[in-house]
Each structure stands twice: as C-alpha cells, then as structure tokens.
C-alpha cells in the first residue's frame, strides 16, 4: 500500500506533471523549424453578385505566406508559383469549390528564406447557379455562403538540395475566413 503523506502526494503530482508535459511534446510538432504563417487578407469577404444570364462571382483574395521558421521553404509552379485552391467547410470536411486552370510546366522553385514574406492574389471568377429557395450555389451545388480556407503547395527545401519535400497539410492551409454573397449588381 502507498502511504498518503504530503511528500508522496507532491511526488505523485510532479510525476503526473512530467508525464503530461512530455505527452504534450510527443503529440505536438516534432520540428519547430517548419513554422509557416498563411492567411488571407480579410476575415470576411462580403461580395456583391453580378447578375446577368447567370449569377457571376468576381472578387480577389489577397494572401500572405510568411516563413517564421529557420529553414527555407519553396513554392512550385509554371513561370510563377501555382495558385492555391479554395475550399469550403461542409459539415466537418473541407471540399474544393474553386481552382484556377494553370499551365502544365515546372519552373525552378521560388525559395522563401526564414523571415521572407510572399504575397499573392487569387482571383475568383465563377458562374454560380441558383439552388433551392434562390440560394446561390457553386457548380458542385454547394451553397456559397460559409467558412473557407486556401490550400496550396508549400515545400521545404533549399537551393542546391534535392527536390523540395511538401509540408504536412496543416502547414499548407490558410487560416479560415468567411464568404458572404449578396444579389443585386446588374451586369451591363
């Protein structure tokens, strides 16, 4: 039987704290050097729909990637870094709703050294459909209003090394933001 002295209680609490702290480190990131800050320029995009034969969505999402780690990051693409894809949260899943068609070639990587910032703009131009009860939906029949994020290819690698390695998904997605659309603007 274990004695219930104050010293034993302190030792048990210390052992529990060591276990919990070490457990947090085990399930946390194993390499703090791959720190990426990726976000859109707004928390809410309030977009006016252009009306015509079919409702049309036309707006920009400016974004920023900051290399907050101590290793080089890389972006790949053809002539310029590839654009991210736009994803919407549907229930508990992220579903791709918009992508940009891009040239199929591969230029040398664009490197981001520690502390570097890369800024870019995703231009969203899409015809929408009118769903049930007049709700505007993407071509995939997913309602437009809701929570979104961007996903893009961000790699780890330096000039002169072998080909860059893609970062885990959680380091390649932006912070989430909201998109809300309104009808009313008539196309001329």
URFEN-V422168 format. One record per helix or strand of 3 or more residues. SS is the DSSP state (2 for helix, 1 for strand). FROM is the first residue (numbers start at 1). TO is the last residue. Records with the same first field share a line. If there is no record, write none. Layout:
# URFEN-V422168
SS: FROM-TO  FROM-TO
This chain:
# URFEN-V422168
2: 6-27  132-134  169-171
1: 36-40  44-51  56-67  73-75  85-90  93-98  110-112  117-127  146-151  177-186
